[in-house]
Amino acid sequence: MNPTTTALRAGWSRGRIELRQSFTNGADLWAHFFWPTLMVVVTYFLRDVSFGGSGFLLGTLVLPSILGMNAAMAMVSMSQQLTADREDGTLLRAKATPNGVLTYLVGKIVSVSGGLVVDLAIFLVPSLLIVPGLATGDVGSWLTLLWVLALGMVAALPIGAVLGSVFTSTRGQGLITLPILGMIAISGIFYPVAALPEWLQWLAQVFPIYWLGLGMRSALLPDSAIAVELGESWRHLETVGVLGAWAVVGLLVAPVVLRRMARRESGSSVAERREKALQRVG
Amino acid sequence: MSVEVDGLRMRYGTNDVLLDVTFEARHGEVLAVLGPNGAGKTTTIEILEGFRRRSAGRVEVLGTDPAHASEEWRARVGVVLQSWRDHGRWRVRELLTQLAASYTCYRTPWDTDEVVAAVGLTEHADKKIRMLSGGQRRRLDVAIGIIGRPELLFLDEPTAGLDPEARREFHRLVRDLAQRQETTILLTTHDLQEAEKLADRIVILDGGRIIADGTAAELATRIAGEDEVSWTHDGRRHTRSTTESTAFAFDLFRRYGNEITELAVRRASLEDTYLALVNHAEATR
């Protein structure tokens, strides 16, 4: 068999094993259920709050936005897992195996996106029962949701991989949480972005979180909801443009950064990090 | 030749770690790179593994420069890494099967159950890796290193941090592997006894250079290898160091006959040789 095919198949099985592991241990299960459940609770409390004079309920607007935000968070999981795997030597093992880094990455993409789909379902299924007024009866809605999700993944995962390569310790990873929370705050997830000052609106539109939220709203909200959006349009073209641009940049930069990171891995660099981590504990 | 290293030099900034390292490993032999801590053993082996770029010199591993090696070359080389907590959630058999799959396009890897049995982990095959003891994890590291039936296996300080029992088991495992003679083994250690026990040939690395190269017996006789002869004559105890201890004792008896009592000959041990070599190298640095 061709080496690339072998690596892709090995990566696929690696990803499936990792995914299964993340649903069969307590700590991970907690993480899988905690955030979606919290978001269901938030949605529950927002279900009857009306948004200004638009005639829309905040809960209805927020549900698809949260889906978009969660999808963007795959970037963070990718980044965190990459850093953790580098620290503990998983990546070095991959490097010592033929085509192992490719296998590893394919596995990571499979397990992170698989985990995300499950997380989205954990949030979406109960929320649909709580929130009224969504356009869920239409096949077109679900098709839009699928392409937005797929494009969002292609944009988010390479950025996550780049971030994961840049931060060498799990501690450094903590640093990216704050800017990400800030980005969520300005991206119109919990409150429509039209209510923000104009310069913040522009800033929000640079990052993928806003566009993922918008794309999800365009999928699940009735067309009359565009009244709440910037330019009173779903702006699918712009969504494809911005997410596509992030995807292209990510796909160009990630292999370079990943290759550089992998090249630097050796037994002694892992040993050094182990020393450091043990000192931290001790 | 499995490994050829000629004039290897490694410099970090202005700090020379390796000055001029030259040695070879022949096909099928067990070669130990022995040296005190900080001698540059790990740097050397990481260059050979293709994990680190060298500053100068010629290096060939299985006929290829590891700095520009392909994935096909990677499949012929086994690396025993010191595991820490990677793949802690994976089960032993699961991880080995997963890793074996990566070799199938180049060569036939070990059957997972066979390799698990070879390293003595059969009863732990379905355990999660984080539940293994230190010695068991080390054996798993070896299983991972050999899963692709490598032509050459690297072991960097393989018994560091093992208790004496685990260490003995580990030595047995490496000797078993060596006896199959399919694999050239290159290991680093700072422990002389370990090198003596496992290796067909030893190269001693100190101060960035190879300061000796040979079998344990050759090293013991070649350099500073003086036996210590002691005897009693006329009620007085005498001691003499000599490289020709047998001839010296014969000469003693010829001269004094049975006036010589309590004759003892202590052979130069490899340890004496090693310490003499390292001390000499440090003094002339």
Chai-1 contact restraints between the chains, C-beta under 6 A:
chainA,res_idxA,chainB,res_idxB,connection_type,confidence,min_distance_angstrom,max_distance_angstrom,comment,restraint_id
A,M1,B,C105,contact,1.0,0.0,6.0,A-B,restraint_1
A,P3,B,C105,contact,1.0,0.0,6.0,A-B,restraint_2
A,T6,B,T104,contact,1.0,0.0,6.0,A-B,restraint_3
A,T6,B,C105,contact,1.0,0.0,6.0,A-B,restraint_4
A,A10,B,A101,contact,1.0,0.0,6.0,A-B,restraint_5
A,A10,B,S102,contact,1.0,0.0,6.0,A-B,restraint_6
A,R14,B,Q98,contact,1.0,0.0,6.0,A-B,restraint_7
A,Q21,B,R89,contact,1.0,0.0,6.0,A-B,restraint_8
A,D88,B,W84,contact,1.0,0.0,6.0,A-B,restraint_9
A,D88,B,R85,contact,1.0,0.0,6.0,A-B,restraint_10
A,D88,B,D86,contact,1.0,0.0,6.0,A-B,restraint_11
A,G89,B,W84,contact,1.0,0.0,6.0,A-B,restraint_12
A,G89,B,D86,contact,1.0,0.0,6.0,A-B,restraint_13
A,T90,B,D86,contact,1.0,0.0,6.0,A-B,restraint_14
A,A96,B,V79,contact,1.0,0.0,6.0,A-B,restraint_15
A,T97,B,L99,contact,1.0,0.0,6.0,A-B,restraint_16
A,T97,B,S102,contact,1.0,0.0,6.0,A-B,restraint_17
A,P98,B,E71,contact,1.0,0.0,6.0,A-B,restraint_18
A,P98,B,R74,contact,1.0,0.0,6.0,A-B,restraint_19
A,P98,B,A75,contact,1.0,0.0,6.0,A-B,restraint_20
A,P98,B,S102,contact,1.0,0.0,6.0,A-B,restraint_21
A,N99,B,E71,contact,1.0,0.0,6.0,A-B,restraint_22
A,T103,B,S102,contact,1.0,0.0,6.0,A-B,restraint_23
A,S266,B,E46,contact,1.0,0.0,6.0,A-B,restraint_24
A,S266,B,F51,contact,1.0,0.0,6.0,A-B,restraint_25
A,S266,B,R52,contact,1.0,0.0,6.0,A-B,restraint_26
A,G267,B,L81,contact,1.0,0.0,6.0,A-B,restraint_27
A,G267,B,D156,contact,1.0,0.0,6.0,A-B,restraint_28
A,S268,B,T42,contact,1.0,0.0,6.0,A-B,restraint_29
A,R274,B,W84,contact,1.0,0.0,6.0,A-B,restraint_30
